[in-house]
């Protein structure tokens, strides 16, 4: 009986270390899951902001004749910040200008980039203006992630 003295304390200490390491591992896994969910949320928000930038430029091309003439020969760059719509805030930048793939003056290349935290999404659209003023139709929209 004398040589088993303290074995219960040693066994309890080993079990405590084992349970502590399992708890630390679970804590690390849950932190990783939270980070993945945050990145996913930010990516979706950035995609929505980029799409909003495309819609902004399409609306300007439809309603603002000065904007149409400005973007015929040079790029117009617009940046908008959204601080309240997304918990961490976000921004989109839109470049609207002549489309180098088409040789007519009625086609515009729109590149919109949405940024939320580290997430960045880009949407590219080719829009051809109709002959009647105030009308347009999308020639091609390319979604880049």
N, C-alpha and C positions, 0 to 999 in steps of 0.2 A: 504494500500500500504506500510505502514511503516514496517509491520512485514515480508514482503517478501524481504527485503533489504539484499543483499549478497547471495541470493539463487543461482544466476547464477554462481557466483564464486565457491560456494560449489559444484554445479553440474559439473562444468568444472574440478575441482580438483578430484572428484570421477572418471570421465571419463578418466582423465590422468593416474590415478593409475591403472585403469582397463586395459587400453591399454598398459601401461608399463609392467604389469604382464603377459599379453598375449605375448608381445614381448620377455620377458625373457624366457618364456616357449618355444616359437618357437626356440630361440637361443639354448637352452639346447637340444631340440630334434634334431636340425641339427648337433650339436656336437656329439651326440650319433650315428647318421647315419654315420658320417665321421669315427668314431672309428670302427663301425661294418664293413664298407667297407675296412678299413685298416687291420683289423684282418683277413678278408676273403682273401685279396690279399696276406698277409704274409703266410696264411695257404696253399694257392695254390703254392706259391713259395717254401715253405718248402717241399711240396709233390713232386714237380719237382726235388728238390735237392736230396731227398731220392731216387727217381727213377734213377737219374743220378749216385748215389752211387752204386746201383745195377748193372747198365750197366758198370760202371768202373770195378767192381770186376769180372763181367762176361767176360769182355774184357781181363783183366789180366789173368784169368783162361784159356782163349783161346790162348793167345799169349806168356805168360811168364811161361816157364817150372819151373823156380826157385820158382816163386810164388805158383805154383801148389804143389810142394814138401814142401814148407814152411807151407802151410795151411793144409797139410795132418794130422799133429799131434798137431798143436797149432794154436791159433787165430792170425791173422794179423789184426792190427787196422790202418786204414788210415783216416786222416782228411784233408779236403781241404776247403779253404776259398774262397769265391767269393765276392769280394768287388765292382766290377764294374757292374756285371750283374744285380743286384737287387739294387734299390735305397738305401736301408738301409744295404745292405750286407747280406750274409748268409753263411752257412757252412753245409757240410755233413760229417758224420763220418760213416765209413764202418768197420764192423767186419766180417772177412771171416775165417772160420775154419771148422773142421770136423763136420759133422752132427750127433748129438747124437741119432737121431731117426733111422738112417740107420747104419748097421754094416759093410758097405764096405768102402774102402778107396777112392772111386771115387765120393762120394757125399759130397758136401760142403753146409754149412749153411751160408747164407749171411744176415746180419742185417744192414740196412742202415737207418740212422736217419738224416733228414734234419731239420735245425733250422734257422728261420728268425725272428728276434726280439723275441717275446714271443711265436710264433707259432712253434710247434714241430710235425713232422710227421715221422712215422717209416714204413719201408717196409721190409718184411722178404721173402727170397727166398731160396728154396732148389734146388740146381743145381747138376745134375749128369754128370760127365765127361764121354764122350764116350771112347771106348777102343782105338780108333785111337787118336794119339796125336793132340792137337790143336782143338778138337771138343768138344762140350758140348751140352746138351739139358736141358731146365728147367723142373725139376720134378714137382715143385709146387711153386707158388708165392702167398704169403698171404699179402694182403694190410691191414695194421693196421693204424687206424687214432687216 
